[in-house]
Amino acid sequence: MPVPRRWTLAACILLAVVTVSLYSPVIRHPFTNFDDPNYVTENQRVRAGLSWHTVAWALTATEQGNWHPLTWISHALDCQLYGMDAGGHHVSSVLLHALNAVLLFLLLAQVTGLTVRSALVAALFALHPLNVESVAWIAERKNVLSMCFFLLALGAYGWYARQPDWKRYAGVAVLFALGLASKPMVITLPFVLLLLDYWPLGRVRGWAEPSTAFPVPQTTWARLLAEKVPLLALAIASAIITVIAQQSSHAVIPFSDLPFQARAQNALYSYAMYVFKLFWPVRLAVLYPHPLDGLKFAQVALSALFLLTVSAFVWRERVRRPYLVTGWLWFLGTLVPVIGLIQVGAQGMADRYAYLPSIGLFLMLVWRGSDWAEERFLNPRITAPVAVTVLVVLGVLTFRQIGYWRSSYDLWAHTLKVTRDNFVADEKMGDWLLTQGRPEALDYYEAATKIAPLNPAIHGKLASELQDHGDLQGAIREYNIVLRADPDAAIQAYTYASLGVIYRELGDYPKAREASERALRLDSDAVHKTIRQISQGVTASPDAPGYFQLGLLLEGAGQATEARSAYKQALRLNPEYDPARKALETLGAGKQ
């Protein structure tokens, strides 16, 4: 019996209201110091708001290792509407997530005719803690935005499948392109469409029974494969652009640093862990460090055995329960782009990567659980409370997980608590403490360098902090590690400029001149950019040590007049500040 439209509408409203209410605390959350600066708070083009200049930049930008112009445009639109009020940016992400849940419900209900099951899948998607990262993290706008276009493309495909023609197919292609322009992870759409051809659409002649809830004409596998070729061409183009963008931003980890064997072992283990976290969503973190070669044989072997066992089971059940094949291959296939065979970043896995793949697992669980209950003639008065209890428990866990995003401090404190050897968490906690002027930042930077002894960025931050604390020899040691580890000319120029400052403080003028000259030869623009940044900083928060450091840097850049002015400004702020007085005397004596 068809479900009345008013019930479907009521389910949509209830799903949206519950989702928005659950995530409402994020409206009071600030930006975090993890990627939010790159995407919004320190991105001047995005902060300028929506304009033709912003759109033109977004269409060609490959910052952050991806080509996703619609994501940049959505952030710019938020800046246009809300400025730097983080609450407004959060509202956009929450509304997109709620919309995605409603779209998922409507799509499943339309093609299967099973409204209650579809609503339960959508509710699991909306309320599961594994999806908090995608919604509560402003920089992950690309995830919820790309999902929206992905689901709309699925809806358009259903419309096309009922009456195939090129106009309807063009609608699918356009929505797919918009999804790719939001985040390239939706590259797997052609594969997902083939799964839907098998079940629930039943388009494959000889392989599946025609759908009664959503009748569509059947055809051969060969025709269905050929049908996906234009979409596959879009996917290949997106993959090429993504690889170029990631290589240009040095985001891809080379095989010389992380062998394929370690990548494959982590991929197997991560697949199993995603399933585990779906059932036991606790100790979730914004970043799980890559295990490198630290996985035990038993961990990898058990993961592989689990995947093979489930795969064999769903294949055996392909005739009686075709939804198991669709759900399981949906999960496995949509994770392929981010499973780590091509490693980007320091993570071994990430909750945000499960946003799309988890739908396949939710579908398997709900459809199999419902069939099991029907086979045993269980009364809905028993099964309904069980389902509601599960959703309530997930809602409580999600509410708790949202709380970890209330500030950068809470985020990294929780991450350090639930993960081990997490140098990124130590580094970011140090960054946050540094902005608060707290000396504990030094401890976190030191902890990060012990975990990642060859990471130049962390050594650079530790060197700067040691320099600010007066440990000049320690700073020299750390800056030299940066010089050995990072070949980037701009980084090397900044490092040599900093060494020039330190050697001037120590009175070693020959080494100071040599370091400063190297900095200018490597990248004079980087040196002058650093000077501008420090000058802006001391102008905003003037103090004698700040102007003294600026003066030393100006000396190294050959700007003696400006350096003299900086030293004098330091003495105006603190007439007893001897380092500035001595530097001024040295500059007058021509020892610079």
Secondary structure, DSSP 8 states (H G I E B T S, - for coil): ----HHHHHHHHHHHHHHHHHHHGGGGG----SSSHIIIIIT-HHHHT-S-HHHHHHHHH--GGG---HHHHHHHHHHHHHHTT-HHHHHHHHHHHHHHHHHHHHHHHHHHH--HHHHHHHHHHHHH-GGGHHHHH-GGGHHHHHHHHHHHHHHHHHHHHHHS--HHHHHHHHHHHHHHHTT-GGGGGHHHHHHHHHHTTS--BTTTS---SSS----B-HHHHHHHTHHHHHHHHHHHHHHHHHHHHTT-B--TTTS-HHHHHHHHHHHHHHHHHHHHS--S--S-EE--TT---HHHHHHHHHHHHHHHHHHHHTTTT-HHHHHHHHHHHHHHGGGSSSS-BSSEEE-GGGGTTTHHHHHHHHHHHHHHHHHHTT--HHHHHHHHHHHHHHHHHHHHHHHHTTSSHHHHHHHHHHH-SS-HHHHHHHHHHHHHTT-TTHHHHHHHHHHHSTT-HHHHHHHHHHHHHTT-HHHHHHHHHHHHHH---HHHHHHHHHHHHHHHHHHT-HHHHHHHHHHHHHHHHHHHHHHHHHHHHHHHHS--HHHHHHHHHHHHHTT-HHHHHHHHHHHHHH-TT-HHHHHHHHHHHTT--
